[in-house]
Amino acid sequence: MCECCDEAREAPHQYRMFADGCLFCAARRIQYLQRTLRLGTTNTQARCRTALKQAMALGLPEADIRRMAKLPAWQLAPAAKATKR
């Protein structure tokens, strides 16, 4: 479970922290850049490309990040299931 995803659960559209190496954080970072910041088209595209390149440099799959970033729901790592005792 990603701690950033866990902390962002209440308001992922406002949470501005993204863990390196987390596929969901990489996609949510791009969603945040596109949906929340108002930087103009050129600056937004440049920042999204940079975010994607940084995630790919950490070994995350480009196709998955792009697909997830396009989804309407904010991306968060699945919640850890409680274990029964």
Phi and psi in degrees as a GROMACS rama.xvg file:
@    title "Ramachandran Plot"
@    xaxis  label "Phi"
@    yaxis  label "Psi"
@TYPE xy
-83.3757  127.216  CYS-2
-64.2097  -37.3925  GLU-3
-64.1904  -43.7449  CYS-4
-62.0743  -42.4817  CYS-5
-62.7885  -42.9413  ASP-6
-72.1402  -26.102  GLU-7
-82.4016  -9.39843  ALA-8
-50.9249  -40.4478  ARG-9
-69.2223  -35.4896  GLU-10
-150.353  71.6969  ALA-11
-62.42  -23.8567  PRO-12
-75.4584  -13.0659  HIS-13
-110.96  -17.348  GLN-14
-77.3489  119.201  TYR-15
-103.915  20.3972  ARG-16
-110.004  139.329  MET-17
-138.619  123.753  PHE-18
-77.3308  135.082  ALA-19
-66.6363  136.87  ASP-20
87.6886  -2.69885  GLY-21
-98.241  120.731  CYS-22
-59.3138  -42.0207  LEU-23
-67.9894  -39.9769  PHE-24
-65.0509  -38.2494  CYS-25
-62.19  -44.7224  ALA-26
-68.0408  -41.7369  ALA-27
-66.6676  -33.3897  ARG-28
-60.9254  -44.0383  ARG-29
-67.0741  -41.6696  ILE-30
-58.6862  -43.5464  GLN-31
-61.6135  -46.153  TYR-32
-59.7968  -43.1189  LEU-33
-75.575  -37.7644  GLN-34
-98.2691  -27.1611  ARG-35
-106.284  -45.7513  THR-36
-80.8729  142.121  LEU-37
-111.736  82.0696  ARG-38
-105.595  -2.08744  LEU-39
89.1762  155.124  GLY-40
-59.3899  -48.2446  THR-41
-63.603  -47.0343  THR-42
-66.6542  -39.2937  ASN-43
-62.8999  -46.0658  THR-44
-60.5182  -43.5528  GLN-45
-63.4349  -42.915  ALA-46
-68.8174  -36.3315  ARG-47
-66.5494  -41.5223  CYS-48
-62.1717  -42.3648  ARG-49
-62.9693  -45.0287  THR-50
-60.6659  -42.4402  ALA-51
-64.7832  -44.1345  LEU-52
-62.3297  -41.3789  LYS-53
-63.5047  -41.8152  GLN-54
-66.1101  -41.2693  ALA-55
-66.686  -33.2195  MET-56
-64.6409  -23.7545  ALA-57
-89.2643  2.9725  LEU-58
94.4713  9.01821  GLY-59
-81.5245  144.29  LEU-60
-75.3717  124.392  PRO-61
-57.2713  -46.6789  GLU-62
-60.3203  -41.2064  ALA-63
-67.2549  -41.5365  ASP-64
-62.5158  -47.1368  ILE-65
-60.7511  -44.495  ARG-66
-62.5978  -46.807  ARG-67
-67.5665  -36.6429  MET-68
-65.9542  -24.7095  ALA-69
-84.39  -13.2152  LYS-70
-68.0299  147.175  LEU-71
-68.785  -30.5499  PRO-72
-79.3996  143.798  ALA-73
-67.3972  136.288  TRP-74
-84.4383  128.324  GLN-75
-140.621  142.811  LEU-76
-59.4028  142.91  ALA-77
-55.966  140.859  PRO-78
-65.4885  141.529  ALA-79
-66.9836  134.419  ALA-80
-79.1821  137.703  LYS-81
-68.9635  135.665  ALA-82
-90.022  140.283  THR-83
-85.0321  142.366  LYS-84
